[in-house]
Amino acid sequence: MDDKTLIARRVARELKPGQLVNLGIGLPTLVARYLPEGVEVFFHSENGLIGMSPLPDEALASGDLSDAGGSPVGAIPGSAALDSALSFGLIRGGHLDVTVLGGLQVDENGQLANWMVPGQRIPGMGGAMDLVTGARRVIVSMTHTAKGKAKIVPRCNLPLTSLRRVDLIVTELAVIEPTPEGLVLREIASGTTVEAVRAATAARLHVKGEVAFI
């Protein structure tokens, strides 16, 4: 199983029946493929779709139905298309149960940086700031390192997305819970060790009790 699939599968286990769940651009969109049997949720995309689903067949791709990153998606029966004002009203009004977002960095305070790298051109900030601030629960799904550098750091040196502490970090190596006391290591991937996870993490990790396997 590749790293992205492992992360998406583990995040999908966090979702509960009936929740309204936003999926961010990139890796988070894979979560829709791996819902546990019997769990039905309503996937939201901030560009204006509730009831998003994986595209059942590439031949069915339509330019009129896409996720926030512009990739073609499907829609479940009874789905709803919204304008951006209503879609962001749901986000800012606190009506999203969960948002799953990618990350560039998360620090010991649980603060996320995921919307820009200084010096690189970007089309805009997107909905990340609204999502991190407005969703009831924020899950960060990302690889543990990038080009050999840790992404879980003492302090973010990239621009913060929000001052809010995220609720969970899921990588291919570990599941980490940000708390007021710091980052707590909850689970590790099969085949790795607590020591190996700590070696790949620049931030301090606290271990409380037994660490489970993902």
WOCORZI-V238382 format. One record per residue. N is the residue number from 1. NEAR is the number of other C-alpha atoms within 10 Angstrom. Layout:
N&NEAR ; N&NEAR
This chain:
1&6 ; 2&7 ; 3&13 ; 4&18 ; 5&16 ; 6&18 ; 7&28 ; 8&25 ; 9&18 ; 10&21 ; 11&25 ; 12&19 ; 13&13 ; 14&12 ; 15&19 ; 16&17 ; 17&12 ; 18&12 ; 19&16 ; 20&20 ; 21&26 ; 22&26 ; 23&25 ; 24&25 ; 25&19 ; 26&15 ; 27&19 ; 28&23 ; 29&25 ; 30&20 ; 31&25 ; 32&20 ; 33&14 ; 34&15 ; 35&21 ; 36&15 ; 37&6 ; 38&8 ; 39&13 ; 40&14 ; 41&17 ; 42&19 ; 43&25 ; 44&28 ; 45&26 ; 46&27 ; 47&22 ; 48&20 ; 49&23 ; 50&22 ; 51&19 ; 52&28 ; 53&20 ; 54&16 ; 55&18 ; 56&11 ; 57&9 ; 58&10 ; 59&7 ; 60&11 ; 61&15 ; 62&13 ; 63&10 ; 64&8 ; 65&19 ; 66&20 ; 67&23 ; 68&20 ; 69&14 ; 70&12 ; 71&15 ; 72&18 ; 73&21 ; 74&20 ; 75&20 ; 76&13 ; 77&8 ; 78&8 ; 79&16 ; 80&13 ; 81&18 ; 82&15 ; 83&12 ; 84&14 ; 85&12 ; 86&14 ; 87&19 ; 88&21 ; 89&15 ; 90&17 ; 91&24 ; 92&17 ; 93&12 ; 94&17 ; 95&16 ; 96&21 ; 97&18 ; 98&26 ; 99&25 ; 100&27 ; 101&24 ; 102&24 ; 103&21 ; 104&23 ; 105&26 ; 106&28 ; 107&23 ; 108&23 ; 109&21 ; 110&27 ; 111&21 ; 112&30 ; 113&24 ; 114&21 ; 115&20 ; 116&17 ; 117&13 ; 118&9 ; 119&6 ; 120&6 ; 121&8 ; 122&11 ; 123&6 ; 124&8 ; 125&12 ; 126&16 ; 127&17 ; 128&21 ; 129&19 ; 130&19 ; 131&28 ; 132&28 ; 133&19 ; 134&23 ; 135&23 ; 136&16 ; 137&19 ; 138&24 ; 139&23 ; 140&28 ; 141&26 ; 142&25 ; 143&22 ; 144&23 ; 145&18 ; 146&11 ; 147&6 ; 148&8 ; 149&12 ; 150&18 ; 151&23 ; 152&27 ; 153&18 ; 154&16 ; 155&16 ; 156&19 ; 157&12 ; 158&16 ; 159&15 ; 160&19 ; 161&21 ; 162&17 ; 163&14 ; 164&16 ; 165&20 ; 166&22 ; 167&18 ; 168&22 ; 169&29 ; 170&24 ; 171&22 ; 172&22 ; 173&25 ; 174&27 ; 175&24 ; 176&23 ; 177&20 ; 178&22 ; 179&15 ; 180&10 ; 181&9 ; 182&16 ; 183&22 ; 184&20 ; 185&24 ; 186&21 ; 187&20 ; 188&22 ; 189&18 ; 190&12 ; 191&7 ; 192&12 ; 193&16 ; 194&16 ; 195&9 ; 196&11 ; 197&17 ; 198&15 ; 199&11 ; 200&16 ; 201&18 ; 202&18 ; 203&20 ; 204&16 ; 205&20 ; 206&16 ; 207&14 ; 208&9 ; 209&8 ; 210&9 ; 211&16 ; 212&13 ; 213&15 ; 214&17
